[in-house]
Amino acid sequence: MPRKIVVAVDQSEESKKLLDWAAKIVLKPDDHVVAIYCIPEKAMFGFGTFLLDEYWGRIQKEEVDQGEKILRGMRVEAEKIGIPITTETRPGAPHQVLEEYCTLIKADLLIMGRDTMQSVRGLGSSVSAHCIANCSCPVLVARAGTY
């Protein structure tokens, strides 16, 4: 039975290299790999309800466009190295999205870079630390510069 592997991606350069590294070290040809990109919510920008809806709409559209661009690149890279992959964008705080998504699909492994989504932190705690503590599956955190 194929394993369900979730790869967390963001806008960092390290994130773009993560799939290639995972293919060399962890992934098997029959794995079902999902690359997931989280779209921040309004409250995560620190403006709370003071952020105008029109301005927020532009920010959100830019985030969605950026996420789709990154995921298109991941699909191209996956095809080059022979890994079947699906991609998803999900709205919400990355730590919650990843935890809930791994539970939803009954993931066998979550792979993320230590710096993946580091720019979006929750109350002094990193996304990777939250996932290690709370995800329903093992979490592999690769330190930037090692892949």
N, C-alpha and C positions, 0 to 999 in steps of 0.2 A: 504494500500500500504506500503511495507517495506521501512524503512528509509535507506538511504545510508550513512554509517558511515566510515570515513577514520581514521585509527589509524597510526600515524607516529612512526616509530621505528628506533632505531640506535643500537650501540654496548654497550650502558650503561646497567648496572644491573637494573636500574629503569625502563628502557624501556621494559625489559622482564616481569616486574610485571604489567605493565600498562593495558594489556588486561584483566587480572584477575580482577583488580580493576574496570575497565570499565564494565565488565560483572556484577559485584555486584551492581554497582551504576547507570549505564546509559543504558546499552544495553537491548534490548527486544529480545525475541526468533525469531521474524520474521525480524530482522534487517539484511541488507546486509552489512557485515563488510569487509573492505579491509585494510590489513596491508601493508604499503608502506615503502620501504627502499630506500634511495637516494644514488646513487653512485656518489662521487665527480668527478668533471672534472679537467683536468690538471691545469688550471689557479688557482684553489682553493688551491693548495699546495704552492703557493707563489714563485714558481720557474719560472713561465711564460714560455717562449719559450726555456729557457735554459735546461729544463728537457729532457733528451734524450728519444726518442720514445721507445727504447727497455726497459729502466728502467720504463717509464710510463706504458708500457704494463704489466709489472709484478705487479706494484702497482694496476692497474685497475683490473687485474685478482684476486688479493688478496681481493680487495674490493667486487667484485662480489661474490667470494666464501664465504666471511664472511657474506654478505647480505643474500645469499641463506641459509646458516647455521642458521642464526637468524630467517629467515622466516619459515624454516622447524620446528624449535622449537615453533614458534608461532602457526603453524598449529596443532602441537601435543597438545599444551596447550588448544587451542580452542576446539579441539575434546574432550578433557577430561572434559571441562566445558560445552560442548554442544552448542557451538556457531559456526554456519556455517561461514567460513571465506575464502576469497581469498587473495592471496598475490601478490605483484608486486615489482620489482626493477625498478627504473627509474634513468637515468643519469641526473646530473645537480646539481645546487645549491639547497639545501633543501628548502629554502624559496620560490624559484621560482617554483620548482617541486610541492610542496604541494599546492601552490596557483593555479597553472594551472590545476593540477589534480582534485582538488575540483570543479573547474569551469567546467572541461570537463565532469565529471560524474554527475554534479549537486548534489553534496554531501549535505546532511542535517546537518552534523556535522563533524568537525575535532577534534580528541582527540590527545593530545600530552602532554608529561611530560615537565615541565619547563626546565629540563636539557636535554631533547631529542634534539640531534643534536647541543648541545651547543658548542661543539668543533669546529663546522663550523659556523663561524659568518661572517656577512657582514658589514664591515665598522662600527664596534662598536654597531651594532644592532643585537639582538638575532633573531633566527628563529621564536620563538613563538611570539615575538613582531611584526614582519613583518606579520605573518599570522593573528594575531588579527586585525591588521590595514587594511589588503588587501584581505583576503579570502572572497569568495562569500557566505560563510556559517558561522554559529556561530563556535567559536573555544573554546574548553574546555581545559584549561591548568592546569594540576595537578602538584602541587609542590612535588618534591621528598621528600620522607619520610612520606607523608600523605597517601600513598597507598602501 
